[in-house]
Amino acid sequence: MATVKRPERIARWFHALADETRLGIVDRLRAGERCVCDLTDDLEASQSRLSFHLKTLKDAGIVTDRRQGRWVYYALNPETMGAMEEFVKGLRATSKLRVLAASCD
C-alpha cells in the first residue's frame, strides 16, 4: 500500500482539479501539447481567464509550459500524472483490501 509522503503536494493536485475549467484544460491536454490560443477557442474563454487557471495547474505541477515565439504551449506533466496515478492506485488497493477483510469477518 502506498503512503502519502507529501500530503501538501497531493492536496494541491486535488485543489487544482476542483474546477470545471481546469478539468476542461486537462482533458484537452490529454491529446498532447496545446497552444494557449487553441485552448481559448476550445473552451470559449478569454486568455486572461485561462491564464489564471493555467497558472493554478502549473503551480500544482500538473502542466508544463514552453514559449515559442509569441505563443505559450502547455502539456500535462508526465511525472505528476504518474505520481497521481500511483496515489489513486494506492487508494484503490486499500479499498479492495478493506472489502476483502470485511468479507472474511
Secondary structure, DSSP 8 states (H G I E B T S, - for coil): ----S-HHHHHHHHHHHSSHHHHHHHHHHTTS-EEHHHHHHHHT--HHHHHHHHHHHHHTTSEEEEEETTEEEEEE-HHHHHHHHHHHHHHHHHHHHHHHHHHH-
